[in-house]
Amino acid sequence: MSLIGKEISDFTVQAFAGGEFKEVKKADVLGKWGVFFFYPADFTFVCPTELEDLANKYEEFKGINCEIYSVSCDSHFVHKAWHDASKTIKKIQYPMLADPTGAWPETLM
């Protein structure tokens, strides 16, 4: 789903990014391009390769003023646990957003 040219709704979520917990708000994503990558859950075999591909290209995305955000139904604590336990996921420096209610992406619009 593309949201190019559409304003996203106001939001505040917990995230794990750069080795620490932080809050990400709508104001943080404004003024630059953003890629929101949705996947079902941490500790699954389904998405690590895609998450790793994004991690490997992260500097290129940042070079064109584009932030990457991965989003799953897990909490920021689970994101950290997966990051600590997996060599693949340990490469991720972009924000891993928590959506424990499963409200996104519908609430972004």
Backbone bond lengths (Angstrom), bond angles and torsions (degrees), N, CA, C in turn:
res aa  C-N    CA-C-N  psi(-1)  N-CA   C-N-CA  omega(-1)  CA-C   N-CA-C  phi
1 M - - - 1.432 - - 1.517 108.19 -
2 S 1.283 117.51 132.84 1.457 122.52 179.63 1.517 109.67 -104.51
3 L 1.318 115.91 135.52 1.460 121.24 176.11 1.525 110.83 -114.52
4 I 1.332 116.73 21.19 1.457 120.78 -179.29 1.534 109.18 -59.81
5 G 1.312 115.16 128.34 1.452 120.71 178.67 1.516 114.59 81.67
6 K 1.341 118.07 2.22 1.456 121.15 179.36 1.516 109.24 -111.64
7 E 1.320 115.57 144.92 1.460 119.61 178.23 1.523 109.32 -84.93
8 I 1.319 115.63 132.77 1.458 119.75 177.85 1.519 109.36 -83.91
9 S 1.328 115.02 154.32 1.462 120.82 178.80 1.522 110.29 -71.48
10 D 1.320 115.29 161.92 1.449 121.15 177.05 1.531 109.32 -65.42
11 F 1.330 116.93 139.10 1.463 120.57 177.54 1.516 110.38 -154.68
12 T 1.315 115.41 157.71 1.450 124.65 171.21 1.519 106.52 -143.46
13 V 1.334 116.37 123.96 1.469 120.70 -179.47 1.527 109.71 -134.27
14 Q 1.318 115.12 158.83 1.457 121.73 173.36 1.523 107.95 -84.13
15 A 1.333 115.78 149.33 1.461 120.29 -178.61 1.524 109.83 -146.40
16 F 1.329 113.84 159.37 1.456 121.34 168.82 1.516 105.71 -114.91
17 A 1.333 116.32 123.13 1.469 119.89 -176.47 1.519 110.09 -152.73
18 G 1.318 115.26 134.01 1.455 119.64 176.35 1.513 113.73 58.33
19 G 1.328 116.69 31.22 1.452 121.57 177.32 1.513 115.74 84.70
20 E 1.337 117.22 9.29 1.461 118.70 179.80 1.522 111.79 -146.25
21 F 1.318 114.85 163.46 1.458 120.95 176.21 1.514 109.45 -83.41
22 K 1.330 114.96 142.86 1.452 119.87 176.54 1.513 108.99 -154.24
23 E 1.308 115.43 168.84 1.446 122.06 177.19 1.527 107.58 -104.69
24 V 1.318 116.71 138.56 1.463 121.53 176.23 1.521 106.99 -119.44
25 K 1.341 114.85 129.61 1.459 121.68 -178.48 1.524 110.20 -122.48
26 K 1.300 114.84 167.31 1.462 120.29 177.43 1.523 110.86 -52.79
27 A 1.319 117.81 -42.54 1.467 121.23 -178.59 1.529 111.81 -58.98
28 D 1.334 117.46 -28.16 1.468 121.32 -179.44 1.527 112.85 -72.00
29 V 1.326 117.16 -23.97 1.463 119.84 -176.18 1.526 113.25 -99.61
30 L 1.315 116.67 -8.65 1.459 119.87 -178.92 1.523 111.09 -76.22
31 G 1.323 116.42 147.94 1.454 122.01 174.76 1.513 115.09 88.97
32 K 1.313 117.17 4.55 1.461 121.05 176.02 1.525 108.23 -152.38
33 W 1.309 115.08 166.79 1.455 119.93 176.12 1.522 108.81 -73.03
34 G 1.327 116.03 152.05 1.456 121.06 177.26 1.519 110.81 -142.70
35 V 1.319 115.13 138.19 1.459 121.74 173.74 1.516 106.97 -112.34
36 F 1.333 116.94 118.67 1.459 122.71 175.93 1.524 107.23 -103.24
37 F 1.324 115.75 113.38 1.461 122.12 -178.32 1.527 107.88 -103.61
38 F 1.336 116.47 111.62 1.464 122.11 -178.65 1.519 109.89 -94.71
39 Y 1.323 116.19 134.37 1.465 121.87 176.22 1.521 107.89 -142.70
40 P 1.341 118.38 158.46 1.466 120.16 -169.27 1.526 115.99 -69.17
41 A 1.332 117.97 -47.64 1.465 118.58 -174.11 1.518 111.35 -164.95
42 D 1.324 115.35 153.20 1.458 121.54 174.02 1.532 109.43 -72.06
43 F 1.313 115.73 164.25 1.463 123.84 178.85 1.529 112.23 61.14
44 T 1.333 116.99 29.30 1.460 120.71 174.33 1.521 108.44 -113.12
45 F 1.308 115.94 162.47 1.462 120.97 179.53 1.517 111.79 -89.18
46 V 1.321 117.51 -4.65 1.456 121.39 -172.23 1.530 112.88 -71.24
47 C 1.323 119.03 -44.50 1.458 121.02 -166.33 1.523 117.87 -114.84
48 P 1.320 121.17 -5.49 1.470 117.92 -175.62 1.521 114.61 -56.87
49 T 1.326 118.17 -34.32 1.464 118.79 -178.31 1.530 111.08 -67.52
50 E 1.329 117.53 -38.89 1.461 120.46 178.22 1.524 110.61 -68.45
51 L 1.337 116.41 -41.66 1.460 120.47 177.76 1.529 110.89 -62.75
52 E 1.338 116.42 -39.30 1.462 121.00 177.47 1.527 111.20 -66.51
53 D 1.334 116.91 -41.72 1.468 119.94 177.54 1.530 110.50 -57.88
54 L 1.329 116.53 -44.11 1.465 119.81 177.44 1.530 110.82 -64.19
55 A 1.321 117.22 -39.57 1.471 120.83 177.84 1.526 110.80 -61.74
56 N 1.333 116.24 -40.98 1.466 120.07 -179.71 1.528 112.58 -67.75
57 K 1.316 117.62 -25.60 1.476 122.53 -179.69 1.532 112.68 -101.45
58 Y 1.320 116.96 3.74 1.467 121.11 -172.77 1.528 112.76 -56.39
59 E 1.308 118.31 -44.94 1.464 120.66 -179.45 1.530 111.20 -62.67
60 E 1.325 116.79 -36.31 1.470 119.72 177.49 1.525 110.56 -65.48
61 F 1.335 116.94 -42.17 1.463 120.40 177.63 1.528 110.37 -62.30
62 K 1.326 116.89 -46.09 1.465 119.89 179.20 1.521 110.91 -61.64
63 G 1.332 116.94 -32.85 1.456 121.39 178.86 1.518 114.32 -64.13
64 I 1.316 117.07 -21.78 1.470 120.83 176.94 1.537 111.06 -108.74
65 N 1.346 115.46 24.10 1.469 122.45 177.71 1.527 112.69 60.24
66 C 1.325 115.10 44.79 1.465 121.08 179.87 1.527 109.05 -127.57
67 E 1.314 116.43 126.33 1.462 121.74 177.44 1.520 109.28 -98.74
68 I 1.318 115.96 145.59 1.461 122.50 175.78 1.521 107.74 -105.33
69 Y 1.322 116.25 139.12 1.455 122.84 175.25 1.524 107.57 -132.63
70 S 1.315 117.05 121.85 1.464 118.52 170.90 1.526 107.03 -94.29
71 V 1.325 116.46 146.26 1.458 121.66 -175.76 1.522 109.04 -136.55
72 S 1.338 116.30 127.01 1.466 120.43 171.88 1.523 108.79 -139.44
73 C 1.309 115.65 175.59 1.468 121.78 -179.51 1.528 112.44 -78.12
74 D 1.314 117.04 0.21 1.456 120.18 -179.72 1.526 111.34 -81.50
75 S 1.338 115.59 159.32 1.462 120.54 176.15 1.528 109.90 -78.32
76 H 1.294 116.33 167.43 1.463 121.10 176.52 1.531 110.73 -64.03
77 F 1.321 117.44 -27.24 1.468 121.07 176.89 1.529 110.78 -67.54
78 V 1.319 116.85 -40.26 1.468 120.81 178.37 1.525 109.69 -68.98
79 H 1.329 117.22 -37.83 1.471 119.74 175.63 1.528 110.32 -57.43
80 K 1.326 117.05 -44.10 1.460 120.73 179.55 1.531 111.02 -64.32
81 A 1.327 116.35 -43.64 1.465 120.00 179.78 1.522 110.88 -60.57
82 W 1.337 117.86 -42.21 1.467 121.32 179.18 1.524 109.86 -66.91
83 H 1.317 115.93 -41.78 1.462 121.61 178.08 1.528 110.49 -59.07
84 D 1.331 116.54 -42.45 1.468 121.40 -178.80 1.528 112.39 -71.84
85 A 1.337 117.15 -26.51 1.466 121.40 -172.93 1.527 114.24 -95.70
86 S 1.309 118.84 -16.41 1.463 121.49 -171.85 1.531 111.87 -120.62
87 K 1.323 116.48 127.73 1.476 120.22 176.01 1.522 111.06 -61.62
88 T 1.321 116.01 -38.39 1.464 120.77 -179.69 1.523 110.85 -65.24
89 I 1.314 117.11 -50.52 1.460 122.00 -175.89 1.528 111.08 -72.32
90 K 1.321 117.57 -25.26 1.464 121.85 177.66 1.531 111.90 -59.95
91 K 1.335 117.40 -22.69 1.469 121.74 178.99 1.530 112.32 -71.15
92 I 1.314 117.57 -18.96 1.465 121.89 -174.49 1.524 110.57 -71.77
93 Q 1.323 115.71 124.18 1.460 122.33 174.35 1.532 111.47 -113.79
94 Y 1.330 116.84 -15.23 1.459 119.74 178.75 1.531 109.92 -74.94
95 P 1.330 118.21 161.11 1.461 121.29 -178.38 1.530 112.59 -65.52
96 M 1.327 114.33 132.29 1.462 122.28 173.13 1.535 105.85 -104.15
97 L 1.329 116.31 107.55 1.461 121.33 -173.68 1.520 111.75 -86.74
98 A 1.323 115.03 144.17 1.465 122.20 -179.95 1.527 109.83 -97.20
99 D 1.323 115.85 129.55 1.464 122.33 176.64 1.532 108.59 -132.74
100 P 1.351 118.03 62.99 1.463 120.03 -175.06 1.527 114.44 -63.63
101 T 1.332 118.14 -18.68 1.470 119.94 177.99 1.521 112.58 -87.19
102 G 1.330 117.09 -11.87 1.456 120.64 -177.93 1.519 112.82 69.42
103 A 1.323 117.58 23.84 1.467 122.17 -175.12 1.522 113.76 -76.70
104 W 1.333 118.24 -24.20 1.460 120.97 -178.38 1.505 109.38 -84.96
105 P 1.274 122.89 158.90 1.459 127.80 0.59 1.524 113.85 -86.36
106 E 1.324 118.07 -6.51 1.467 119.95 -176.38 1.514 112.52 -54.72
107 T 1.345 117.57 -37.97 1.462 119.22 -176.85 1.521 112.86 -76.74
108 L 1.325 118.18 -8.41 1.463 119.72 177.05 1.515 111.93 -73.92
109 M 1.307 117.22 -20.85 1.457 120.17 -175.05 1.513 111.40 -100.24
